[in-house]
Structures are given as structure tokens and as C-alpha cells.
Amino acid sequence: MRFDNRSLASLGTLLALAMTAATGCGWNNLPHQGTVWVDQPLWDARGVVATETGLYAPLPHTGHLAYVPISGDPELVDLSPASLARLTVTPDGSSAVAFLERFVCHPDDTPPRQIRVPEDCPDGNLEVRTELAVISDGDVDTQIDVPGHFNAVTFSDDGAFAIAYLDFSEGVELEGVISLTSVLVLDLESGEAAQVAVGFAANRVLFTEDGTRAVVLSQSEVAVLDLTTSPPEREVTFPLTLDPDHVVEPVGVALTPDGQYALISVQGSGDLYILDLEDHAVNLVSLIANPAAMAVDATTDQTVLTYGSAAQVEVMEHTYFDTELIALDEPMNRIINSEGLAVLWNRGSGRDVYRLDLDTLDLVEYRLQNAATQVHLAPTREFAIALTQGEGMEILDLREGEDDTFPYLLEGQGVGAAFVAGEASLTALVLQEGVDYLYLLDLYTQQPEPVVDFSAPPIAIGTVPDGGFFITHDSGLGLVSFLDPASGDFTEVSGFATLGFLDGPQVLIEEE
């Protein structure tokens, strides 16, 4: 094999691939002997998604998708003859959802048997079709044709509906004439799709908790879709301005716990729009500035707002939408909230972190040694972990009457954290960049537990719906780990990135 600076896989990786392909073959039955350029990673370790039964790992070199079950052997998902473009997961974790590109060639004088990959199709004869596929247990359950310009999708909590729209922040390439004022409503159970006009450049979608409505934000207006009709239709449109020359860009949106109100913040303004989805009315609340972060707390039925330009936090109730202003020492641009508790922090600058009790509005300040890059709240709400710049980690004691921080110097930069809560224990799991073990710390006793050794340094950690964890690793051939916190069992699965290595995107031939 030849290598140049385009080859991202290591020499060892490609030699291993060659040896794997040749195993068990005689001299007259050898595998592919030509040059294979690897100009993309074999798998996307940060793009892995978890479902109830296992993980789905994108294979960008081939456009394939690998399924790594929690128990069993890895396998390819049969997407043929399509190529994976984007991957996500339904909110309930039951299924993976993939955007697929299907390559269709309409040959003229070229014999169809010579057309195997998109590059073989004569110029001007190749058509790319886009589909959305719902995948469960490694099999494609539903496929829905989706116009190619729709590149983003949002799902209802129950996974029954999805809305596809055009997200310009993804740097899309557009061809032909397309509508910029519609979204595509997908019924994932029936496989039916319907375009609904909503407004120019829709870019955010929220579903009400009961799944009967969708709120779609677009330039200068907000549309509410009724999902109980067949096909779904627009119920009402809320204009955010009455002056056509005044463009209003929504940037933040949240729904109150009862689903009656949508709270909309807009770019460059301290106005918060309150849209009544039941009575179809609009009210405005004047805030001190444009919010940097907004979070709705269902337990206390309040909204918390912080500002990048003001060292203050506002708490708003949902009956009369009155607000209470609380002074801080530093501006905050991130909010983590859970069951009446809010943790405020500033990503990238500033060293303050605040605990805000949303019942009493009592505020406790914590001071970090370095600016935080990540903050993780334990499920018991007793502690938080701040991963900080300069390979630091700090434990924040959030218990009533406590305000202590416990700094640690990690061996590598912290890249992720998770928690395991037992009857009498609370353990933090910490990943570090370039470090081939998982650090475990009992947060009640501040005592480290035996580490879990990896075969390769970790990249990211995530949860699977059954309460376990998965960890992706820096390995060219593919390596993920499953950790069962109840039993302590730890399993590594490797090599799945080589599945279908020599088989790129196929072409569907449609002769005239």
C-alpha cells in the first residue's frame, strides 16, 4: 500500500485491515490488492448515539452505519444503496434516526454493469435523493422521502412525530428552487410526510409535552402546528413585529410546564414574548437585557434567565409573569436546573458558580480556581463537578448549608463526567484526554475508588437508556466500552469500524 499526507489512518490500522481481509484466503483467492486511500476516519467517535439496545456508530469513510449491541456482535445496518449523511436518536431512546443520501444514476450509453459507485455515473446523470430512516435493533423500520434541503430534525418526546427544516447554520449547499417558508411534518408511525407553511427561515422547533402541538420559530414570527389533524396544519401564526421593515430574530424559546405559553427571546432586545397557545394572545415582558440563557423549572413553575452583559439573574413566575432580580458578582451564560435547583456558571470566562434555590431564592456563591469548560450536576443534586481549564477538576458541595469546593489536579484535561447513585453512595466517573483509565471518586467520602483501565484513551462518555454508560475511545479500528454501574461489569467492543471497509456508497440504476 502507498501512503501520503491525505491518509488519516495509521500504518498499523491499514496493515491490520489488510491482514484481517486476507485471513483464511489462499493465494488464488486474495482480497482487493489495489491502493485504498483513507482520507477520512473510519468511524466518528463523537457522533455515536445510544438506544435501548445498543450504539450506532457512523462510518464516514464508507457512508455506512455500524450497530454495536449491548450484548452480541457488531454488524452493519443495511442502508443499501444509500449513504449515511447525519445521525440522531429519538428522545425516548428507542430508535436511531438517520438522514440518508441515495445515489441514483440514469445512464445513457454507459453499460449499467460498469456503474458501481457515484463516480462511475456520467456527468449530469447522477441524482441524489434524501431519505429519513428510523432504525431499531439494527434494522430499518421506516423510510420516508425527504427533500434534500431539509438538514435538521426535531422529535416529539414520544417519538411519534418529527419536523424537518432547513438549518442554515450547518453550511448547506442548495440546488434548484426550494421553498424557504415551509417545514416537513413527519408521522414516524405511518411514514407519511406533509409540508406546512410556517414563515421565512424556520430554525427552531419545540413540541408541547402532550405531543399535540409544535411551535416553530422563524424570522419575525412563530407558527403553532396542530398535529392532531391529518395532515397536520398550521393552527395560528404569531407575528413578532407589525413593521415589515423591522426584522425580529428569535434566539431562545421555552414552553411553560402546562404547555399553555411559549416564551420567546429575540436577538438584540430585552423583550421577552409571551405567546398564549390556548387563547392566541401575545404579551411582552421587559427584561434587563437580551438573555444569554433561559431555563424553565417544572417543579416551581418558574423561568430562570441570565445575561452575558449583566451580573444579574432574573426569576419569573408563570401566573402574572412578574420577575425578581438577584445581583451576582459575574455575568453567567449557562444554567443547569433540576427540581427547584438552578446552577449558574459561565463557560470560558469567569470563575464564579452559583447555587440558586428556586423555592426560597437563596443564592450561594462558589469560587473556582480556573474558568470552567464543563459543569455536571449529580442526579441527587447534592454535588456538581466543574471541569476547568488547565487540567483541573473541582467538586462543589451543593447540600443545604454547605458552600465548599474541593479542587483536584487531573492527569489530563477533563473531557467528560457522569455519576452513579447507589443507596448509600454517589460516585463520579471522570474521563481525561489522553489518559487510558476511568477515574472514580466517591463524592460522600472524597475517596477514590479503583480505576477502570482502558485499552485506549477515551474520547467521550454517555448514557444508555437502561442506566448504564458507554465510552468511546481513540482507536482507528473502532472501540467502545459498556459499563454497568450496578454490577461493575465492563465490556469493550472493537473492530467494528472495518465493517464494509472496501464497499463504498452504491448506486441505484434507473434506465430510461
C-alpha positions as CSV (number, residue, x, y, z in Angstrom):
1,M,0.0,0.0,0.0
2,R,1.0,3.6,-0.6
3,F,0.6,6.4,1.9
4,D,0.7,10.2,1.7
5,N,-0.4,13.1,3.9
6,R,-4.1,12.5,3.0
7,S,-4.1,9.2,4.9
8,L,-5.6,9.7,8.3
9,A,-5.5,6.1,9.4
10,S,-2.2,4.9,10.9
11,L,0.1,2.4,9.2
12,G,-0.8,-0.1,11.9
13,T,-4.5,0.4,11.2
14,L,-4.2,-0.3,7.4
15,L,-1.9,-3.2,7.9
16,A,-4.4,-4.7,10.4
17,L,-7.2,-4.2,7.8
18,A,-5.1,-5.9,5.1
19,M,-4.3,-8.8,7.5
20,T,-8.0,-9.1,8.5
21,A,-9.1,-9.2,4.9
22,A,-6.6,-11.8,4.0
23,T,-7.2,-14.2,6.8
24,G,-8.2,-17.6,5.6
25,C,-7.7,-16.8,1.9
26,G,-5.5,-18.8,-0.5
27,W,-3.1,-17.3,-3.0
28,N,-5.7,-17.6,-5.8
29,N,-8.5,-16.1,-3.7
30,L,-6.9,-12.9,-2.4
31,P,-8.9,-9.8,-1.4
32,H,-8.5,-6.4,-3.1
33,Q,-4.9,-5.8,-4.0
34,G,-5.0,-2.1,-5.2
35,T,-4.4,1.1,-3.4
36,V,-7.1,2.3,-0.9
37,W,-6.9,5.9,0.1
38,V,-8.2,6.6,3.6
39,D,-8.9,10.3,3.5
40,Q,-11.5,10.2,6.4
41,P,-11.5,8.5,9.8
42,L,-13.1,5.0,9.6
43,W,-15.6,6.0,12.4
44,D,-16.9,9.1,14.1
45,A,-16.3,8.6,17.8
46,R,-18.1,11.8,18.8
47,G,-21.1,11.0,16.6
48,V,-22.1,7.8,18.3
49,V,-25.7,7.7,19.5
50,A,-27.2,5.3,22.1
51,T,-30.5,3.5,22.1
52,E,-32.2,1.0,24.4
53,T,-30.5,-2.0,22.7
54,G,-27.1,-0.6,21.7
55,L,-25.0,2.0,19.9
56,Y,-24.9,3.3,16.4
57,A,-21.6,4.5,15.0
58,P,-21.2,6.5,11.8
59,L,-18.5,5.2,9.4
60,P,-17.7,8.3,7.3
61,H,-15.1,6.6,5.1
62,T,-17.7,4.4,3.5
63,G,-21.0,6.1,4.4
64,H,-22.1,3.0,6.3
65,L,-23.6,2.7,9.8
66,A,-22.4,0.2,12.4
67,Y,-24.7,-1.2,15.1
68,V,-22.9,-2.2,18.3
69,P,-25.5,-4.0,20.5
70,I,-25.0,-4.0,24.3
71,S,-24.9,-7.8,24.0
72,G,-23.9,-9.5,20.8
73,D,-21.6,-8.9,17.9
74,P,-21.4,-5.6,15.9
75,E,-23.0,-5.6,12.5
76,L,-23.6,-3.2,9.6
77,V,-27.1,-1.6,9.3
78,D,-28.4,-2.4,5.8
79,L,-28.7,1.1,4.3
80,S,-28.0,-0.1,0.7
81,P,-28.0,1.5,-1.7
82,A,-27.8,4.7,0.4
83,S,-25.1,6.6,2.3
84,L,-25.4,8.0,5.8
85,A,-25.4,11.8,6.0
86,R,-26.5,12.6,9.6
87,L,-27.5,10.6,12.6
88,T,-29.5,11.3,15.7
89,V,-31.8,9.5,18.2
90,T,-35.4,9.7,19.3
91,P,-36.0,11.4,22.7
92,D,-37.2,8.2,24.2
93,G,-34.0,6.4,23.2
94,S,-35.9,3.6,21.4
95,S,-34.6,4.2,17.9
96,A,-31.8,5.9,15.9
97,V,-32.8,8.2,13.1
98,A,-30.6,8.7,10.0
99,F,-30.6,11.1,7.1
100,L,-29.6,9.1,4.1
101,E,-28.4,10.0,0.6
102,R,-29.5,7.6,-2.1
103,F,-27.5,7.9,-5.3
104,V,-29.5,7.2,-8.5
105,C,-27.9,7.0,-11.9
106,H,-29.8,7.5,-15.2
107,P,-27.2,6.0,-17.7
108,D,-27.2,6.8,-21.4
109,D,-24.5,5.0,-23.4
110,T,-22.6,3.5,-20.4
111,P,-23.4,-0.2,-19.7
112,P,-25.2,-0.3,-16.3
113,R,-22.9,-3.1,-15.1
114,Q,-19.9,-0.7,-15.2
115,I,-21.6,1.7,-12.8
116,R,-20.8,0.7,-9.2
117,V,-20.1,3.9,-7.3
118,P,-21.3,7.5,-7.8
119,E,-18.1,8.5,-9.6
120,D,-18.9,6.0,-12.4
121,C,-22.1,7.7,-13.4
122,P,-21.7,10.0,-16.4
123,D,-21.7,13.7,-15.7
124,G,-25.2,15.2,-15.3
125,N,-26.8,11.8,-14.9
126,L,-26.5,11.3,-11.2
127,E,-29.4,12.1,-8.9
128,V,-29.2,12.4,-5.1
129,R,-32.3,11.6,-3.2
130,T,-32.7,12.2,0.6
131,E,-34.5,9.9,3.0
132,L,-35.1,9.7,6.7
133,A,-34.8,6.2,8.2
134,V,-35.9,5.1,11.6
135,I,-33.7,2.2,12.8
136,S,-34.4,-0.2,15.7
137,D,-32.4,-3.2,16.8
138,G,-30.1,-2.7,13.8
139,D,-32.9,-2.9,11.2
140,V,-34.5,-0.1,9.2
141,D,-38.2,0.1,10.3
142,T,-39.4,3.2,8.4
143,Q,-38.1,5.1,5.4
144,I,-39.6,8.5,4.4
145,D,-38.6,10.5,1.4
146,V,-37.4,14.0,2.5
147,P,-36.4,16.9,0.1
148,G,-32.7,17.2,0.2
149,H,-32.5,20.8,1.5
150,F,-34.0,19.7,4.9
151,N,-31.0,19.0,7.0
152,A,-32.2,19.2,10.6
153,V,-34.9,17.4,12.5
154,T,-36.6,17.7,15.9
155,F,-38.7,15.0,17.5
156,S,-41.7,14.9,19.9
157,D,-41.0,13.4,23.3
158,D,-43.0,10.2,22.4
159,G,-41.2,9.8,19.1
160,A,-44.5,9.8,17.2
161,F,-43.7,13.0,15.1
162,A,-40.7,14.7,13.7
163,I,-40.3,18.1,12.0
164,A,-37.6,18.6,9.4
165,Y,-36.4,22.0,8.5
166,L,-33.5,23.9,6.8
167,D,-30.8,24.9,9.3
168,F,-28.5,27.5,7.6
169,S,-26.0,27.2,10.4
170,E,-25.0,23.8,9.1
171,G,-23.5,25.4,5.9
172,V,-25.8,23.7,3.4
173,E,-25.4,23.6,-0.4
174,L,-28.6,24.3,-2.2
175,E,-29.6,23.3,-5.7
176,G,-32.6,24.2,-7.7
177,V,-35.7,26.1,-6.5
178,I,-36.8,25.5,-2.9
179,S,-39.3,26.9,-0.5
180,L,-37.9,28.8,2.4
181,T,-41.2,29.2,4.2
182,S,-42.2,25.6,5.0
183,V,-41.2,22.7,7.2
184,L,-41.9,19.0,6.7
185,V,-44.0,17.2,9.3
186,L,-43.2,13.5,9.5
187,D,-45.5,10.9,11.0
188,L,-43.0,8.3,12.1
189,E,-45.6,5.7,12.7
190,S,-47.4,5.9,9.4
191,G,-44.5,7.0,7.3
192,E,-46.5,10.0,5.9
193,A,-45.0,13.4,5.3
194,A,-46.6,16.8,4.8
195,Q,-45.2,20.2,4.1
196,V,-46.7,23.0,6.1
197,A,-46.1,26.8,5.6
198,V,-44.8,28.4,8.7
199,G,-42.7,31.5,7.8
200,F,-39.3,32.5,6.4
201,A,-36.2,30.6,7.5
202,A,-37.6,28.4,10.3
203,N,-34.8,27.5,12.7
204,R,-36.2,26.2,16.0
205,V,-38.9,23.7,16.8
206,L,-40.5,22.7,20.1
207,F,-43.2,20.2,20.9
208,T,-45.7,20.5,23.7
209,E,-45.4,17.8,26.4
210,D,-48.6,16.1,25.2
211,G,-47.3,16.0,21.6
212,T,-50.4,17.6,20.1
213,R,-48.8,20.9,19.0
214,A,-45.5,22.0,17.6
215,V,-44.1,25.6,18.0
216,V,-42.0,26.7,15.0
217,L,-39.8,29.8,15.2
218,S,-38.9,31.7,12.0
219,Q,-37.9,35.2,11.1
220,S,-40.3,37.7,12.7
221,E,-43.0,35.2,13.5
222,V,-43.9,32.0,15.4
223,A,-46.3,29.3,14.0
224,V,-48.2,26.8,16.0
225,L,-49.0,23.5,14.2
226,D,-51.9,21.2,15.1
227,L,-50.6,17.6,15.0
228,T,-54.0,16.0,15.7
229,T,-55.3,16.7,12.2
230,S,-54.5,14.6,9.2
231,P,-52.5,16.0,7.6
232,P,-51.1,18.4,10.3
233,E,-51.9,22.0,9.7
234,R,-51.0,25.5,10.9
235,E,-53.3,26.5,13.8
236,V,-52.1,30.1,14.3
237,T,-49.2,32.4,13.5
238,F,-48.0,35.0,16.0
239,P,-46.3,38.0,14.4
240,L,-43.3,39.3,16.4
241,T,-43.5,42.7,14.8
242,L,-46.1,44.7,12.9
243,D,-43.5,46.7,10.9
244,P,-42.3,44.7,7.8
245,D,-39.1,46.7,7.8
246,H,-38.3,45.6,11.3
247,V,-36.7,42.1,11.3
248,V,-37.0,40.2,14.6
249,E,-34.8,37.1,15.0
250,P,-35.9,34.7,17.8
251,V,-32.9,33.1,19.6
252,G,-34.4,31.4,22.6
253,V,-37.6,29.5,23.2
254,A,-39.1,27.5,26.1
255,L,-42.6,26.2,27.0
256,T,-44.2,26.6,30.4
257,P,-44.8,23.2,32.2
258,D,-48.6,23.3,31.4
259,G,-47.9,23.9,27.7
260,Q,-50.0,27.0,27.5
261,Y,-47.3,29.6,27.0
262,A,-44.3,29.8,24.8
263,L,-41.5,32.2,26.0
264,I,-39.5,33.7,23.1
265,S,-36.4,35.8,23.5
266,V,-35.1,37.8,20.4
267,Q,-31.8,38.9,19.2
268,G,-30.5,42.3,20.5
269,S,-33.6,43.0,22.6
270,G,-34.6,42.8,26.2
271,D,-38.2,42.0,25.2
272,L,-39.5,38.5,26.1
273,Y,-42.5,37.5,24.1
274,I,-45.2,35.5,26.0
275,L,-47.4,33.6,23.5
276,D,-50.6,32.2,24.8
277,L,-51.1,29.0,22.7
278,E,-54.6,28.5,24.1
279,D,-56.2,31.9,23.7
280,H,-53.9,33.0,20.8
281,A,-52.7,36.2,22.5
282,V,-49.3,37.9,22.7
283,N,-47.8,39.8,25.7
284,L,-44.4,41.4,26.3
285,V,-42.2,41.3,29.4
286,S,-39.3,43.8,29.6
287,L,-36.1,42.2,30.8
288,I,-32.9,44.0,31.8
289,A,-31.1,42.8,28.6
290,N,-31.1,40.1,26.0
291,P,-30.8,36.7,27.8
292,A,-27.7,34.6,27.4
293,A,-29.5,31.5,28.9
294,M,-33.1,30.6,29.8
295,A,-34.4,27.6,31.6
296,V,-37.9,26.5,32.8
297,D,-38.2,24.7,36.1
298,A,-41.2,22.5,36.2
299,T,-41.1,21.9,40.0
300,T,-41.5,25.5,40.9
301,D,-43.2,26.6,37.7
302,Q,-40.7,29.4,37.1
303,T,-38.2,30.5,34.4
304,V,-34.6,31.4,35.2
305,L,-32.8,33.9,32.9
306,T,-29.2,35.0,32.9
307,Y,-27.3,37.6,30.9
308,G,-23.9,37.8,29.3
309,S,-23.8,41.6,29.7
310,A,-25.2,41.9,33.2
311,A,-24.1,40.3,36.5
312,Q,-27.7,39.5,37.4
313,V,-30.2,36.6,37.3
314,E,-34.0,37.0,36.9
315,V,-36.6,34.5,38.1
316,M,-40.0,34.8,36.5
317,E,-43.3,33.2,37.7
318,H,-45.8,31.9,35.2
319,T,-49.1,33.3,36.5
320,Y,-48.6,37.1,36.0
321,F,-45.0,36.8,34.6
322,D,-43.6,39.0,37.3
323,T,-39.8,38.8,37.7
324,E,-37.5,39.1,40.7
325,L,-33.9,40.4,40.1
326,I,-31.0,39.0,42.0
327,A,-27.5,40.5,41.8
328,L,-24.4,38.4,41.0
329,D,-20.7,39.2,41.1
330,E,-20.1,38.0,37.5
331,P,-22.3,37.5,34.4
332,M,-23.5,33.9,33.8
333,N,-24.2,32.3,30.4
334,R,-25.1,28.8,31.4
335,I,-27.9,27.3,33.5
336,I,-28.4,23.7,34.8
337,N,-31.7,23.2,36.6
338,S,-33.4,20.3,38.3
339,E,-36.3,20.0,40.6
340,G,-36.2,23.5,42.1
341,L,-32.4,23.9,42.0
342,A,-30.5,26.0,39.4
343,V,-26.7,26.0,39.0
344,L,-25.4,29.1,37.1
345,W,-22.0,29.2,35.5
346,N,-20.0,31.0,32.8
347,R,-18.4,28.9,30.1
348,G,-14.9,30.0,29.1
349,S,-14.5,33.0,31.4
350,G,-15.1,34.0,35.0
351,R,-14.6,31.7,37.9
352,D,-17.9,32.0,39.9
353,V,-20.6,29.3,40.1
354,Y,-23.9,29.9,41.9
355,R,-26.4,27.6,43.5
356,L,-29.9,29.1,43.4
357,D,-32.8,27.7,45.4
358,L,-35.9,28.4,43.3
359,D,-38.2,28.0,46.3
360,T,-36.6,30.5,48.6
361,L,-34.4,32.3,46.0
362,D,-31.4,31.9,48.4
363,L,-28.1,32.2,46.5
364,V,-24.8,30.6,47.3
365,E,-21.6,31.6,45.5
366,Y,-18.7,29.2,44.8
367,R,-15.3,30.4,43.5
368,L,-13.3,28.1,41.2
369,Q,-9.5,28.1,40.8
370,N,-9.9,28.3,37.0
371,A,-12.6,29.0,34.5
372,A,-15.0,26.1,33.8
373,T,-15.2,24.3,30.5
374,Q,-18.0,21.9,31.7
375,V,-20.2,21.7,34.7
376,H,-22.1,18.5,35.5
377,L,-24.9,18.2,38.2
378,A,-25.3,14.9,40.1
379,P,-28.7,13.3,39.9
380,T,-29.2,13.7,43.6
381,R,-28.5,17.4,43.3
382,E,-26.1,17.2,46.2
383,F,-22.9,17.9,44.2
384,A,-21.7,19.3,40.9
385,I,-18.4,18.7,39.1
386,A,-16.6,21.5,37.3
387,L,-14.0,20.5,34.7
388,T,-11.8,23.6,34.4
389,Q,-9.0,24.9,32.2
390,G,-5.5,23.8,33.0
391,E,-6.4,20.1,33.7
392,G,-8.4,20.9,36.8
393,M,-11.5,19.5,38.4
394,E,-13.5,20.9,41.3
395,I,-16.2,19.3,43.4
396,L,-18.9,21.7,44.5
397,D,-20.9,20.7,47.6
398,L,-24.5,21.8,46.9
399,R,-26.0,20.4,50.1
400,E,-28.0,22.8,52.3
401,G,-25.7,24.9,54.5
402,E,-22.6,23.9,52.5
403,D,-20.5,26.1,50.2
404,D,-17.2,24.2,49.9
405,T,-15.3,23.4,46.7
406,F,-12.7,20.7,46.5
407,P,-10.0,21.2,43.8
408,Y,-8.2,18.4,42.1
409,L,-5.4,18.3,39.5
410,L,-6.1,15.8,36.8
411,E,-3.5,13.9,34.8
412,G,-5.1,15.2,31.6
413,Q,-7.7,17.7,30.5
414,G,-11.1,16.6,31.7
415,V,-13.3,15.7,28.7
416,G,-16.4,14.3,30.4
417,A,-18.1,13.2,33.6
418,A,-21.0,11.1,34.8
419,F,-22.5,9.8,38.0
420,V,-23.6,6.6,39.6
421,A,-26.0,6.9,42.6
422,G,-26.4,4.0,45.0
423,E,-28.4,3.6,48.1
424,A,-25.5,5.0,50.3
425,S,-23.0,6.1,47.7
426,L,-22.6,8.7,44.9
427,T,-19.7,8.0,42.6
428,A,-18.3,10.4,40.0
429,L,-16.9,9.0,36.7
430,V,-14.3,11.3,35.1
431,L,-12.7,11.0,31.6
432,Q,-9.4,12.7,30.8
433,E,-7.9,13.5,27.5
434,G,-5.1,11.1,26.5
435,V,-5.4,9.1,29.8
436,D,-6.3,5.4,29.4
437,Y,-8.3,4.9,32.6
438,L,-11.6,6.0,34.1
439,Y,-11.2,7.8,37.4
440,L,-13.9,7.1,40.0
441,L,-14.4,9.2,43.1
442,D,-16.9,8.6,46.0
443,L,-18.3,12.1,46.5
444,Y,-19.6,11.4,50.0
445,T,-16.2,10.3,51.4
446,Q,-13.9,12.1,48.9
447,Q,-12.1,8.8,48.5
448,P,-11.0,7.5,45.1
449,E,-12.2,4.1,44.0
450,P,-10.3,1.5,41.9
451,V,-9.9,2.9,38.4
452,V,-11.2,1.1,35.3
453,D,-8.4,0.6,32.8
454,F,-9.0,1.1,29.0
455,S,-7.3,-0.3,26.0
456,A,-7.1,3.2,24.5
457,P,-7.6,6.7,25.8
458,P,-11.3,7.8,26.0
459,I,-13.0,10.5,23.8
460,A,-16.5,10.8,25.3
461,I,-18.9,9.3,27.8
462,G,-22.6,8.9,27.5
463,T,-25.6,7.0,29.0
464,V,-27.7,4.2,27.6
465,P,-31.4,4.2,28.4
466,D,-31.1,1.3,30.8
467,G,-28.9,3.4,33.2
468,G,-25.5,2.1,32.0
469,F,-22.7,4.0,30.4
470,F,-20.9,3.9,27.1
471,I,-17.4,5.3,26.4
472,T,-15.9,5.9,23.0
473,H,-12.1,5.6,22.6
474,D,-9.3,6.9,20.4
475,S,-8.9,3.8,18.2
476,G,-8.8,3.9,14.4
477,L,-10.5,0.5,14.1
478,G,-13.4,1.4,16.4
479,L,-13.5,0.8,20.2
480,V,-16.4,1.4,22.6
481,S,-16.9,0.3,26.2
482,F,-20.0,-0.6,28.1
483,L,-20.1,-0.1,31.9
484,D,-22.8,-1.5,34.1
485,P,-22.8,0.6,37.3
486,A,-24.9,-1.9,39.3
487,S,-22.7,-4.9,38.7
488,G,-19.4,-3.2,37.8
489,D,-19.2,-5.2,34.7
490,F,-17.0,-3.6,32.0
491,T,-17.0,-4.7,28.4
492,E,-15.0,-3.5,25.4
493,V,-16.1,-4.0,21.8
494,S,-13.6,-3.3,19.0
495,G,-13.0,-3.6,15.2
496,F,-16.5,-2.5,14.0
497,A,-15.1,0.4,12.0
498,T,-13.7,-2.0,9.5
499,L,-17.1,-3.5,8.6
500,G,-17.7,-3.0,4.9
501,F,-14.4,-1.2,4.6
502,L,-14.0,-1.9,0.8
503,D,-17.6,-1.2,0.0
504,G,-18.4,2.5,-0.6
505,P,-21.7,4.0,-1.4
506,Q,-23.6,2.0,-4.0
507,V,-25.6,3.4,-6.9
508,L,-29.2,2.5,-7.8
509,I,-29.5,2.4,-11.6
510,E,-32.7,3.6,-13.3
511,E,-32.6,3.1,-17.1
512,E,-34.7,5.4,-19.2
